[in-house]
Amino acid sequence: MKLIIKNLIGAARCSFLLIFAAASLLGQDAHFHNAPSSSSQAKNPYAGQKQAAVAGAKLYSMNCGSCHGNNGIGSGNVPALRKGPTQTTPDGEVFWFITTGSVNNGMPSWAQLSEQKRWQIVTYLKSLKNSPDLQTVDSSTANAKPTKTNAPAPTTALHRLSF
């Protein structure tokens, strides 16, 4: 009888853990940094345009490179952008994240940049996927100065893994 009760308690524990794990998985958002599903439908008006990628490279150098590294290679605990989720995520979700940011994780909102400039940055980021690993940004960006933000330094492993 004690063995039956022990087995029932063990089965109840396992059931609870399975239900909890399933609920946790269902509660996770499959979109990039919890971007709204509508953002995945947004189309990049500059996708594949070399001129937009060049403009985006200059903007990236001035606004993003100081944290994400030259050419999106990442630095320290700030993730690389030339590979990983940024390259497989729909352009609209990347645009949404650049616009919204995640200040608690060290990523400022870039909503102050015009929509055109934010799309150009997305176009540049997406162009990195097919570029050589050590490609350098256009030499005209060599004298560009980074934009200072008030965002705190990244502190969570989640930021490191997801963008």
Summary of the structure (lengths in Angstrom):
residues: 163
radius of gyration: 20.8
end to end distance: 54.1
largest distance: 80.3
contacts: 442
relative contact order: 0.18
helix: 60%
strand: 2%
